[in-house]
Amino acid sequence: MNPGLHRVTLILLFFLIISNGIISQCSFLTVNAGTNKEICIGQSIQIGGNPSVDNNLFGSTYSITWSPNASISNVYDPNPLVSPLSTTTYTLTVERISAFGTVCIETDDVIVTVNPLPVVSLSNFPDLCLDSSPLNLNQGSPLGGVYSGSGVSNGNFDPLVAGVGSHTINYAYTDLNSCSNSTANTINVNSIPSAVLSPSPDTIVDNYTPTNITWSKCQLFDSVFNFAVVIDYFSTFQNSSSTRYTITFGNGDTIYNAIPDTTYFTTYTNQQNYALSVISEDTLTGCSSVFERNLFWGSNPVLSFPNPGNTQNYCMPSTFSFPIEFFGTNGPNTPGTEYRLIINDGSSDSIFYHPNPASSLMYDTITHIFNTTSCNYSTAINNIV
């Protein structure tokens, strides 16, 4: 038998089987729209399989079309990007034409579920002063989001870090569907008014220095002390016109609505320590500051340290008591007089103040335990001070 004729007979038989319908019209064709997807509204995602069309029919051609044709990058792309605004079913349609003109149509669907973004809100923040404590940020809803912005750290807003002015605070929240949304609000940080109080004139006190916390006036025989202060104008230059100043003299006298660069007077009748202050308050923002100074008015202190007796040749440790007199010919020392006890054995200095009334401290005894020798003195006996 002729080999060429025999080969033609086999090919004709194969085509006859196809044409007689023994093989399905859509045999050797697989259409895969891909697995179902889930996105958040506003997002895009790629659909289709890998591959979307698998055609193994020799000599055939095919075309593809996605529907619906809205919110899709290309309806003829096997793997297009889609960005539906609501849950949508996308259908992939494949039309194949065999070498003999036989038409085959196959379809497959994929569902893209669209989840809404969480509704996020951020309520108004209170206005803060520059020296306010850090504000715990809990104004965002739903709870569990993240705050960010100038001065924000670990869920707190620090006005001192952010500085004076208006600052934007952002709040971002992610729900269980991994959908995120954010919002923002502003927080205002107001400046702190300030003022400096000075004696007027500064020679009214002894050895005045602006940085001194305590002003002193030592007098022996005066029964009254006429004193005056002034708010330094340049210390208030940056304050707003709504700032109010209040001066307190520590003796019950108070000046409300004081005016900078104006002298205000008081009279002291008791020698003692007085606490002076000027309060600066912005009446619009509520921010305020206090400038404080102490005024000591009294006589030069007198202190008597009588001989406690023999203090030599004692074994360590030894306890000694020292009688002290806190008065002179003019009476007891002024209340507020500072006393500093210094012992040269390495122990810490101690400070105390004369009480008010002055007559409550006339005499006292100071007791101290000595555990070391003084001035390197020694005798033939061990452990002698």
Secondary structure, DSSP 8 states (H G I E B T S, - for coil): --HHHHHHHHHHHHHHHHHTTSS-TTTTEEE---S-EEEETT--EE-S-TTSEEE--TT-EEEEEEES-SSBS-TT-SS-EE--SS-EEEEEEEEEE-TT--EEEEEEEEEEEEE-----EE-----EETTS--EE---EESTT-EEESTTEETTEE-HHHH-SEEEEEEEEEE-TTS-EEEEEEEEEEE------EEESSGGGSBT--TT-SEEEEE-SS-S-EEEEEEE-GGGGTTS-TTEEEEEE-SSS-EESS--TT-EEEEEE-S-EEEEEEEEEEETTT--EEEEEEEEEEE-----B-------SS-BSSEEEEEEEE-EETTEE--TT-EEEE--TTS---EEEE--SSGGG-SEEEEEEEE-S-STT---SSSSB-
